[in-house]
C-alpha cells in the first residue's frame, strides 16, 4: 500500500539543504520518493510499510541539523 506523509521543515532553506535530505532519505528502507520544498518548509514522502518510516525521516533531518515534525499522513 502506497502511503504519503508531510513533514514541516525548519532551517533548510536552500537547494543544497534539500538535496542532502533527499539524497540521504532515499537510502531509508520503505522510502519510495522524497521531495523537499524548502520554500514551503515541507518534506513530502511516499513510502510503504509502517509509519515508522516517517519517524526515521524526522530523525534523519534532525541529525543533519534541521527541525522536522510529521504534520500529515495519508494511506492510498
Secondary structure, DSSP 8 states (H G I E B T S, - for coil): --EEEEEEEES--SHHHHHHHHHHHTTSTTEEEEEEETTTTEEEEEE-S-THHHHHHHHHHHHHT-EEEEEEEEE-
